[in-house]
């Protein structure tokens, strides 16, 4: 998808909040405040959640329907809208309707993507015209993965995930498996066995692997997630048997596992291969990788 093909933003229209995958994720150190220093590559998928908005003149932010297990005060969509109000002094409100299709605690950035779509959409609909860099800074207050969705491009990321460089990646498709468990990110990062000293890489090393249609590096969080969550290890093994181990990886802190394929047809063939073997509580889908966020054109530079 190119910037010219991005979607128009308007009241009452379903707007995409795409999933992301981490093509690799290395933990290269730790800051004095305890936050881990990362290197990773983000890619969006043409599958995810959807949101739509209705205007309110009373200044309230209201969820149209509840999200199971998430109080309104903790909902990233509500928090994003209220943060935007507080930052700008905006007195307008909105009803927010979320069509939740991505699993929570899956490493696909669902909540972060939802929050970014709220920031992008309401910045446009409320005519606030905050520039992209400022929206990214607001997003970082909500979570480390929010800025990349506002940034809106496939990206090589460093720091805690907020220092972003755009990258163009070859076309690829992915089969994604959500193995029916939610992995708490703090548990993974707190694990004593987590590798925290991977040698930093260069963006050129990642780019060279991408051109050859192979996954670069590894996900340092994956061994910890597999150790603590048997379903993650099972998904890695099942998808690896069908797609080849070198093309299989966990995304983020888990629990979702993906395989990179050359075409959507190849990804669908992997899905059919494992169809009769995955448990009923697993969610499995195929999607194309996209390099530009569907709402990219809605944010001023």
C-alpha positions in Angstrom: 0.0 0.0 0.0 1.3 3.4 -0.9 0.6 6.7 0.8 -1.7 7.6 -2.1 -3.9 4.6 -1.3 -4.4 5.4 2.4 -7.9 5.7 3.7 -10.0 8.9 4.2 -10.8 9.7 7.8 -14.4 10.7 8.6 -17.0 10.4 11.3 -18.9 7.0 11.2 -16.5 5.3 8.9 -14.6 2.1 10.0 -10.9 2.9 10.2 -8.2 0.3 10.4 -5.9 -0.4 13.3 -3.5 -2.9 11.7 -1.5 -5.6 13.4 2.3 -5.4 13.5 4.8 -8.1 13.7 8.4 -7.9 14.9 10.6 -9.4 12.2 13.3 -9.7 14.8 13.7 -8.4 18.3 17.1 -8.2 20.1 17.6 -7.0 23.7 20.9 -5.1 23.5 21.1 -3.6 27.0 19.2 -1.9 29.8 18.8 1.8 30.8 19.5 2.9 34.4 15.7 3.2 34.9 15.3 -0.5 34.2 13.8 -0.2 30.7 15.3 -2.6 28.2 17.1 -1.3 25.1 16.0 -3.0 21.9 16.6 -3.3 18.3 13.7 -4.6 16.2 12.0 -4.3 12.8 8.2 -3.6 12.7 6.0 -4.5 9.8 2.3 -3.9 9.5 -0.2 -6.5 8.3 -3.4 -5.9 6.2 -5.4 -7.4 9.1 -6.3 -6.0 12.5 -8.9 -4.2 14.6 -11.2 -1.5 13.3 -12.6 1.6 15.0 -15.2 4.2 14.2 -16.1 7.5 15.9 -19.1 9.6 16.4 -18.9 13.3 17.6 -20.1 14.4 21.0 -20.6 18.1 22.0 -20.4 17.4 25.8 -16.7 16.7 25.8 -17.1 13.1 27.1 -15.2 10.2 25.8 -17.4 7.1 25.7 -16.9 3.5 24.7 -19.8 2.2 22.6 -19.4 -1.3 24.0 -17.2 -2.7 26.8 -13.9 -4.6 26.2 -13.9 -7.9 28.2 -11.6 -7.6 31.1 -10.6 -4.0 30.5 -12.1 -1.2 32.6 -12.9 2.1 30.7 -10.2 3.9 32.7 -7.6 1.4 31.5 -8.7 1.2 27.9 -6.0 2.6 25.7 -8.5 4.0 23.3 -10.2 6.1 26.0 -6.8 7.0 27.5 -5.5 8.1 24.0 -8.6 10.3 23.4 -8.3 11.9 26.9 -4.6 12.5 26.5 -5.2 14.3 23.2 -7.9 16.5 24.9 -5.6 17.3 27.8 -2.6 18.1 25.5 -4.6 20.5 23.3 -7.4 21.8 25.5 -9.9 20.4 23.1 -13.5 20.5 24.5 -15.0 18.2 21.9 -15.8 14.6 22.8 -16.4 11.3 20.9 -18.0 7.9 21.1 -15.5 5.2 20.2 -16.6 1.9 18.8 -14.0 -0.9 18.6 -14.3 -4.0 16.5 -11.7 -6.2 18.3 -10.3 -8.9 16.1 -6.7 -9.1 17.4 -6.0 -11.2 20.5 -4.9 -9.3 23.6 -1.5 -10.2 25.0 -0.5 -11.6 21.6 2.5 -9.4 20.6 0.7 -8.0 17.5 0.3 -4.5 19.0 -3.5 -4.6 19.0 -4.0 -2.1 21.9 -1.2 0.1 20.8 -2.5 0.1 17.2 -6.0 1.0 18.5 -4.6 3.9 20.5 -2.6 5.2 17.5 -5.7 5.1 15.3 -7.6 7.1 18.0 -4.8 9.7 18.1 -4.6 9.9 14.3 -8.4 10.0 13.7 -9.4 12.4 16.5 -6.5 14.7 15.6 -8.0 14.9 12.2 -11.7 14.9 13.1 -11.3 17.5 15.9 -9.2 19.6 13.5 -6.3 19.8 15.9 -3.6 19.4 13.2 -0.9 18.2 15.5 2.1 17.1 13.5 3.2 13.5 13.3 6.3 13.9 15.6 4.1 15.4 18.3 1.5 12.6 18.0 4.4 10.1 18.3 5.5 11.7 21.5 2.0 11.5 22.9 1.8 7.9 21.8 5.0 7.0 23.8 3.2 8.1 27.0 0.6 5.4 26.3 3.0 2.6 25.4 6.3 1.8 23.7 4.7 0.4 20.5 2.2 3.2 19.9 4.7 5.6 18.2 5.5 3.2 15.3 1.8 3.1 14.3 1.7 6.9 14.3 5.0 6.9 12.4 3.1 4.9 9.8 5.9 3.1 8.0 7.7 -0.2 8.2 10.6 0.7 10.5 13.9 -0.3 12.0 13.6 0.7 15.7 16.0 1.2 18.5 15.9 2.6 22.1 12.8 1.3 23.8 11.3 1.1 20.3 10.7 4.8 19.8 13.7 5.7 17.6 12.5 4.8 14.1 14.0 4.7 10.7 11.7 3.8 7.7 12.5 0.7 5.7 11.1 -0.6 2.5 10.6 -4.4 2.5 10.0 -6.9 -0.3 6.5 -8.2 -0.7 5.7 -11.1 1.7 2.7 -12.8 3.3 2.4 -14.3 6.7 0.5 -17.0 8.5 -0.1 -15.9 12.1 -1.1 -18.2 15.0 -2.5 -17.0 18.3 -2.2 -20.0 20.5 -5.0 -19.2 22.9 -2.9 -17.7 25.7 -2.2 -14.1 26.8 1.5 -13.4 27.6 2.1 -10.6 30.1 5.0 -8.5 28.8 6.3 -7.6 32.2 6.7 -11.3 33.1 8.9 -11.9 30.0 11.1 -8.8 30.6 11.5 -9.6 34.3 12.6 -13.2 33.7 16.2 -13.7 35.0 17.0 -16.0 32.0 16.2 -13.3 29.4 19.2 -12.5 27.2 19.9 -8.8 27.7 23.3 -8.3 26.0 22.8 -9.2 22.3 25.5 -7.5 20.2 23.9 -4.5 18.4 23.4 -5.0 14.6 23.4 -2.5 11.7 20.4 -1.7 9.7 22.3 -2.8 6.6 22.6 -6.3 8.0 18.8 -6.5 8.5 18.2 -5.0 5.0 20.5 -7.6 3.3 18.5 -10.5 4.9 15.2 -8.9 3.9 16.2 -8.6 0.3 17.0 -12.4 0.4 13.5 -13.0 1.7 14.8 -14.5 5.0 14.2 -13.6 8.6 17.1 -11.8 10.3 18.4 -12.5 13.7 16.1 -13.8 16.3 13.6 -12.8 19.0 15.4 -12.8 22.4 12.1 -13.0 24.2 10.9 -16.1 22.5 12.9 -18.7 24.6 11.4 -17.2 27.8 7.9 -17.3 26.4 8.3 -20.8 25.2 9.6 -21.9 28.7 6.7 -20.3 30.6 3.9 -21.0 28.1 3.7 -24.4 26.5 1.2 -23.3 23.9 3.7 -20.8 22.5 6.3 -23.6 22.1 3.6 -25.9 20.6 2.8 -23.2 18.0 6.4 -22.6 17.1 6.9 -26.3 16.6 3.7 -26.8 14.6 4.2 -23.8 12.3 7.9 -24.7 11.9 7.1 -28.2 10.8 4.9 -26.8 8.0 6.8 -23.7 6.9 10.4 -24.4 7.8 12.0 -23.5 11.2 14.1 -20.7 9.8 11.0 -18.7 8.7 9.1 -19.0 12.0 9.2 -16.5 14.8 7.3 -15.2 17.8 6.2 -11.6 17.5 7.0 -9.1 20.3 6.7 -10.7 23.8 4.2 -13.3 22.4 2.1 -15.2 22.3 1.5 -15.0 18.6 3.8 -16.9 16.2 4.2 -16.2 12.5 5.8 -17.7 9.4 7.0 -15.5 6.6 6.0 -16.8 3.1 6.7 -15.5 -0.4 3.0 -15.2 -1.4 -0.5 -15.2 0.2 -1.0 -18.6 -1.6 2.1 -20.0 0.1 0.8 -18.8 3.5 -2.6 -20.3 2.8 -1.0 -23.6 2.0 0.8 -23.6 5.4 -2.5 -22.8 7.1 -4.2 -25.7 5.4 -1.3 -28.0 6.3 -1.7 -27.3 10.0 -5.6 -26.9 10.0 -6.4 -30.3 11.3 -3.8 -30.1 14.1 -4.4 -26.8 15.9 -6.6 -26.7 19.0 -10.0 -25.2 18.9 -9.1 -22.2 21.0 -6.3 -21.1 18.6 -6.9 -18.2 16.1 -5.1 -18.5 12.8 -5.1 -16.1 9.9 -3.1 -15.1 6.8 -2.2 -11.6 5.8 0.0 -9.6 3.5 2.7 -7.3 4.9 2.2 -3.6 4.2 4.8 -0.9 4.4 2.4 2.1 4.9 -0.2 2.5 7.6 -3.8 2.8 6.1 -4.2 6.2 7.8 -0.8 7.6 7.0 -2.0 10.5 4.9 -4.3 11.8 7.7 -1.5 13.2 9.8 0.4 16.5 9.0 4.1 16.2 8.6 
